[in-house]
Amino acid sequence: MATTDLSSYDFESVPEASSYRFGIVVSEWNADITSKLHEGAVNTLLDHGALIDNISTVWVPGSFELIYGCNQLLANKELDAVIAIGNVIRGETEHFTFVCEGVVQGIKDLNIAYDTATIFCVLTDNNKQQSIERSGGKHGNKGVESAIAAIKMAALKNQF
């Protein structure tokens, strides 16, 4: 993956995804950003052969709730990978730090607890402009990058 363009990748290096099942959990907070990340992820999965019926999306109130939403999908659906999509923008208090640290640790814990990868697609930016630039703006779309990671991790899961 490129660090300057989150949407840039070698298409041919990505496995075909028609047999995989994906879960996507999206934060409603900063929905103008997260909906673009979701769109980038879904379109990329479809571009690589995923079937629309094999993509389950649930929405949760905020990024902290991504952990619970992902856990519910992992516990109740047979999936090959899950993508957690959120956006936290730094404010004037420590809330940003607490939410970001909690989400990172929670998603790490899900990756340890389940035999299905949970992909971290949470933008943690200093300001709204940075989020815009990473959700389809000049730096591409982190949702695209996350979908590629999900496909590759689904393929890895299915090797064993």
TAJO-V188430 format. One record per residue. SS is DSSP state (H for helix, E for strand, C for the rest). PHI is phi as a letter, one per 20 degrees, with the letter a starting at -180 (* if undefined). NEAR is the number of other C-alpha atoms within 12 Angstrom. Layout:
SS|PHI|NEAR ; SS|PHI|NEAR
This chain:
C|*|21 ; C|e|15 ; C|e|15 ; C|e|17 ; C|c|21 ; C|f|31 ; C|e|32 ; C|e|22 ; C|a|23 ; C|e|14 ; H|g|20 ; H|f|10 ; H|e|14 ; C|e|26 ; C|f|27 ; C|f|23 ; C|d|33 ; C|f|22 ; C|e|24 ; C|e|34 ; C|d|37 ; E|c|46 ; E|d|45 ; E|c|48 ; E|d|45 ; E|c|45 ; E|f|38 ; C|f|27 ; C|f|24 ; C|l|29 ; H|g|25 ; H|f|20 ; H|e|37 ; H|f|40 ; H|f|30 ; H|f|33 ; H|f|45 ; H|f|41 ; H|g|28 ; H|f|33 ; H|f|45 ; H|f|41 ; H|f|25 ; H|f|34 ; H|g|44 ; H|f|27 ; H|g|24 ; C|d|28 ; C|n|25 ; C|f|31 ; C|e|21 ; H|g|23 ; H|f|17 ; H|d|25 ; E|c|36 ; E|d|33 ; E|d|31 ; E|c|28 ; E|d|30 ; E|c|26 ; C|f|22 ; C|b|29 ; C|f|41 ; C|f|34 ; C|f|30 ; H|g|44 ; H|f|41 ; H|f|27 ; H|f|36 ; H|f|45 ; H|g|34 ; H|f|25 ; H|f|33 ; H|f|32 ; H|f|18 ; H|d|13 ; C|c|22 ; C|e|21 ; C|c|35 ; C|d|37 ; E|a|45 ; E|c|52 ; E|d|55 ; E|d|54 ; E|d|56 ; E|b|48 ; E|b|45 ; E|c|37 ; E|d|29 ; C|g|22 ; C|d|16 ; C|e|10 ; C|c|10 ; C|f|12 ; H|g|16 ; H|g|23 ; H|f|20 ; H|f|19 ; H|f|28 ; H|f|30 ; H|f|20 ; H|f|22 ; H|f|36 ; H|g|30 ; H|f|19 ; H|f|28 ; H|f|36 ; H|g|22 ; H|f|22 ; H|f|31 ; H|f|25 ; H|e|14 ; H|f|16 ; C|d|24 ; C|e|23 ; C|c|37 ; E|f|39 ; E|d|46 ; E|e|43 ; E|e|40 ; E|c|44 ; E|d|43 ; E|f|41 ; E|c|34 ; E|d|24 ; C|f|18 ; C|b|19 ; H|f|21 ; H|f|19 ; H|f|24 ; H|f|34 ; H|f|29 ; H|f|25 ; C|d|35 ; E|c|41 ; E|o|30 ; E|e|23 ; C|f|19 ; C|d|23 ; E|n|29 ; E|c|43 ; H|f|50 ; H|f|46 ; H|f|40 ; H|g|42 ; H|f|43 ; H|f|49 ; H|f|45 ; H|f|36 ; H|f|42 ; H|f|45 ; H|f|31 ; H|f|31 ; H|f|36 ; H|f|27 ; H|f|20 ; H|g|20 ; C|e|20 ; C|f|10 ; C|d|8
